[in-house]
Amino acid sequence: MCLSVPSKVLDVYLNEYEAKVEYLGARFVVGIRLLERVEPGMYVLVHAGEAIQIIDEERALDGLRLWKEMLGET
């Protein structure tokens, strides 16, 4: 079973292969080579340090709500 985390893109680095994302207050640098056009403000699903899919904000916020529930942060 694979899990992915909805994350908000904060910045895309000049090399265009990495982006800084935020997930529940934590910030990480992830790879974005698997996706075409990634821009700050977008939401992506992150798995094993790589952004694997762009998702809309509603789906991302719904996913983050579920993660918070699983982590007992509601």
PyMOL commands that set and color helices and strands:
alter all, ss='L'
color gray80, all
select helices_A, chain A and resi 57-70
alter helices_A, ss='H'
color red, helices_A
select strands_A, chain A and resi 5-12+18-23+26-31+43-47+50-55
alter strands_A, ss='S'
color yellow, strands_A
deselect
rebuild
show_as cartoon
